Amino acid sequence: MNLITKPGAKNLRLWKYFGFRSSDCKTVDPATKDAVFCRIESCLKTEVKYNGNTNALTNHLQRYHHKERVQHYFHTISCSAANHHNSIGRREESRP
């Protein structure tokens, strides 16, 4: 089974754990466009329903793969904190 990341995905840190089925490794198979598949080998529930957002993917990691969820969560927090810190610095620089 070939799995590809969602075309145009923004959250690549999360999508590294999931993929859509693809027969040509370029496009999503239309028959399975409403499902993504977990790439983690030890996964007991490999198929996850996909509704157009990443909520179900995040929930799957939280429920079945705590270690990966923690890695994803802490990366998200550190990126958010860095972005917040950078935006504060920019605001202070623009003050007279």
C-alpha atoms as a printed R data frame, in Angstrom:
   type eleno elety resid chain resno       x      y      z
1  ATOM     1    CA   MET     A     1   0.000  0.000  0.000
2  ATOM     2    CA   ASN     A     2   1.479  3.354 -1.042
3  ATOM     3    CA   LEU     A     3   0.749  6.266  1.277
4  ATOM     4    CA   ILE     A     4   1.192  9.926  0.417
5  ATOM     5    CA   THR     A     5   0.972 13.042  2.555
6  ATOM     6    CA   LYS     A     6  -2.026 15.269  1.965
7  ATOM     7    CA   PRO     A     7  -1.274 17.464 -1.058
8  ATOM     8    CA   GLY     A     8  -0.663 21.013  0.168
9  ATOM     9    CA   ALA     A     9  -0.570 19.994  3.834
10 ATOM    10    CA   LYS     A    10   0.635 22.699  6.211
11 ATOM    11    CA   ASN     A    11   1.074 20.569  9.331
12 ATOM    12    CA   LEU     A    12   3.827 18.264  8.083
13 ATOM    13    CA   ARG     A    13   4.903 17.309 11.619
14 ATOM    14    CA   LEU     A    14   1.512 15.654 12.106
15 ATOM    15    CA   TRP     A    15   1.183 14.283  8.578
16 ATOM    16    CA   LYS     A    16   4.451 12.334  8.895
17 ATOM    17    CA   TYR     A    17   2.401  9.807 10.905
18 ATOM    18    CA   PHE     A    18  -0.460  9.530  8.368
19 ATOM    19    CA   GLY     A    19  -1.063  9.208  4.661
20 ATOM    20    CA   PHE     A    20  -3.702  8.769  1.983
21 ATOM    21    CA   ARG     A    21  -3.701  5.678 -0.224
22 ATOM    22    CA   SER     A    22  -2.291  6.282 -3.677
23 ATOM    23    CA   SER     A    23  -1.745  3.954 -6.606
24 ATOM    24    CA   ASP     A    24   0.601  6.316 -8.464
25 ATOM    25    CA   CYS     A    25   2.364  7.928 -5.451
26 ATOM    26    CA   LYS     A    26   1.149 11.353 -6.628
27 ATOM    27    CA   THR     A    27  -2.625 11.583 -6.201
28 ATOM    28    CA   VAL     A    28  -5.087 10.397 -3.573
29 ATOM    29    CA   ASP     A    29  -7.137  7.355 -4.600
30 ATOM    30    CA   PRO     A    30 -10.745  8.603 -4.941
31 ATOM    31    CA   ALA     A    31 -12.177  5.439 -3.368
32 ATOM    32    CA   THR     A    32 -10.364  6.100 -0.076
33 ATOM    33    CA   LYS     A    33 -10.311  9.922  0.038
34 ATOM    34    CA   ASP     A    34 -12.365  9.925  3.271
35 ATOM    35    CA   ALA     A    35  -9.789  7.875  5.167
36 ATOM    36    CA   VAL     A    36  -6.153  8.283  6.121
37 ATOM    37    CA   PHE     A    37  -3.892  5.502  7.261
38 ATOM    38    CA   CYS     A    38  -1.522  5.481 10.203
39 ATOM    39    CA   ARG     A    39   2.121  4.899  9.233
40 ATOM    40    CA   ILE     A    40   3.183  3.650 12.678
41 ATOM    41    CA   GLU     A    41   3.990 -0.064 12.364
42 ATOM    42    CA   SER     A    42   2.594 -1.164 15.727
43 ATOM    43    CA   CYS     A    43  -0.759  0.574 15.171
44 ATOM    44    CA   LEU     A    44  -3.824 -1.480 16.065
45 ATOM    45    CA   LYS     A    45  -6.259  0.817 14.228
46 ATOM    46    CA   THR     A    46  -4.577  1.824 10.997
47 ATOM    47    CA   GLU     A    47  -7.547  3.490  9.265
48 ATOM    48    CA   VAL     A    48  -8.734  6.880 10.515
49 ATOM    49    CA   LYS     A    49 -11.778  8.681  9.139
50 ATOM    50    CA   TYR     A    50 -10.795 11.986  7.516
51 ATOM    51    CA   ASN     A    51 -13.179 14.972  7.566
52 ATOM    52    CA   GLY     A    52 -10.962 17.624  6.017
53 ATOM    53    CA   ASN     A    53  -9.194 18.697  9.221
54 ATOM    54    CA   THR     A    54  -6.582 17.181 11.517
55 ATOM    55    CA   ASN     A    55  -8.727 16.698 14.652
56 ATOM    56    CA   ALA     A    56  -9.188 12.965 14.115
57 ATOM    57    CA   LEU     A    57  -5.467 12.549 13.403
58 ATOM    58    CA   THR     A    58  -4.511 14.334 16.609
59 ATOM    59    CA   ASN     A    59  -7.055 12.281 18.564
60 ATOM    60    CA   HIS     A    60  -5.682  9.059 17.045
61 ATOM    61    CA   LEU     A    61  -2.159  9.928 18.169
62 ATOM    62    CA   GLN     A    62  -3.401 10.813 21.626
63 ATOM    63    CA   ARG     A    63  -5.380  7.596 22.015
64 ATOM    64    CA   TYR     A    64  -3.121  5.024 20.348
65 ATOM    65    CA   HIS     A    65   0.372  6.552 20.197
66 ATOM    66    CA   HIS     A    66   1.040  8.626 23.286
67 ATOM    67    CA   LYS     A    67   4.797  8.925 22.633
68 ATOM    68    CA   GLU     A    68   4.297 10.372 19.134
69 ATOM    69    CA   ARG     A    69   1.527 12.678 20.369
70 ATOM    70    CA   VAL     A    70   3.826 14.077 23.048
71 ATOM    71    CA   GLN     A    71   6.569 14.699 20.455
72 ATOM    72    CA   HIS     A    72   4.110 16.467 18.139
73 ATOM    73    CA   TYR     A    73   2.561 18.469 21.004
74 ATOM    74    CA   PHE     A    74   5.857 19.734 22.405
75 ATOM    75    CA   HIS     A    75   7.113 20.727 18.950
76 ATOM    76    CA   THR     A    76   3.883 22.683 18.394
77 ATOM    77    CA   ILE     A    77   4.219 24.406 21.775
78 ATOM    78    CA   SER     A    78   7.867 25.334 21.216
79 ATOM    79    CA   CYS     A    79   7.089 26.737 17.746
80 ATOM    80    CA   SER     A    80   4.133 28.716 19.099
81 ATOM    81    CA   ALA     A    81   6.230 30.109 21.945
82 ATOM    82    CA   ALA     A    82   9.013 31.100 19.547
83 ATOM    83    CA   ASN     A    83   6.545 32.798 17.203
84 ATOM    84    CA   HIS     A    84   4.908 34.595 20.123
85 ATOM    85    CA   HIS     A    85   8.296 35.752 21.427
86 ATOM    86    CA   ASN     A    86   9.296 36.991 17.972
87 ATOM    87    CA   SER     A    87   6.051 38.927 17.545
88 ATOM    88    CA   ILE     A    88   6.506 40.595 20.957
89 ATOM    89    CA   GLY     A    89  10.026 41.657 19.960
90 ATOM    90    CA   ARG     A    90   8.754 43.156 16.726
91 ATOM    91    CA   ARG     A    91   6.066 45.142 18.545
92 ATOM    92    CA   GLU     A    92   8.577 46.534 21.034
93 ATOM    93    CA   GLU     A    93  10.951 47.526 18.233
94 ATOM    94    CA   SER     A    94   8.213 49.496 16.496
95 ATOM    95    CA   ARG     A    95   7.451 51.597 19.590
96 ATOM    96    CA   PRO     A    96   8.913 55.124 19.640
